[in-house]
Amino acid sequence: MDLLTDHEGNLALQSVRNTIENAVAGRPVPALKLTPVFQERRGVFVTLTKEGSLRGCIGYPYPVLPLGEALAQVAVGVALEDPRFPPVIESELAEIAVEVTVLTPPVAITGPPDERLSHIEPGRHGLIIRGMGRSGLLLPQVCTDYHWDARTFLDQTCIKAGLPPHLWQNKSVEVLTFEGQIFSEHR
């Protein structure tokens, strides 16, 4: 997967900001002129923060849509449909910072569960844990933000999935890694 340039990262941020502002106001979203990379299928997450606290985070972990389309859908979802938060309102838009994380395709860690720790590089990898009919995902920057080691990151991803910590050590649980290219507004 080719990395986005800084210019393309800024276009992604502008696209998300534009979509959120128009969606919150109930206006149609005018299209921005995007580069060809936005036609490639990519996984992507959009994170909103307000005064340094999480205000929403929604995305596609797998490359199911072209990046431009995925960004538009995720931008509306994070602003208006994240079930953990009330919808964003116009009066708080100036206080909200946008972060876009473009993902590499997730790859399963193969081999015995006791070797999983050696395949995870905190700060570089994000994690998906699937098992017992549940799934949880944490972006690479979460591990960095909380200064977790690989074991704690695995435990916390289990908790995010609604599973007991340490269940990643069970061979019936699947652990996948991915990487993310992060673009942030600085507000």
Secondary structure, 3 states (H helix, E strand, C coil): CCCCCHHHHHHHHHHHHHHHHHHHHCCCCCCCCCCHHHHCECEEEEEEEECCEEEEEEEECCCCCEHHHHHHHHHHHHHHCCCCCCCCCHHHHHHEEEEEEEECCCEECCCCHHHHHHHCCCCCEEEEEEECCEEEEECHHHHHHHCCCHHHHHHHHHHHCCCCCCHHHCCCCEEEEEEEEEEECCC
